Amino acid sequence: MIFKTASGSAYELDAEAKRIRRVEGAVSATRRQGQDGSWREYREVSVVMPGYGVVIVWPDGVPLLPGSPEHAVPATVTSPVTEVFDQGPQ
């Protein structure tokens, strides 16, 4: 599945293999997202639905951001989803 967000990013989600990658974006990807086009394993992903951000929970071992409480989990929240494609943009 590919989804686009309000910030102009596009992500490809491979739920079967539990991996995700940012395909493109208007601004640079975060360190957790990695370089555009690079697959990253994830632990959990929320439902991908237009109008809502996607929560990506990264696997154990991914460092927390400075100032995070000890019990926090490494995660990323995208801007709201604007479009969802099953096989890629048509």
Secondary structure, 3 states (H helix, E strand, C coil): CEEEECCCCEEEEECCCCEEEEEECCCCCCCCCCCCCCCEECCEECCCCECCCCEEECCCCCCCCCCCCCCCCCEEECCCEEEEECCCCC
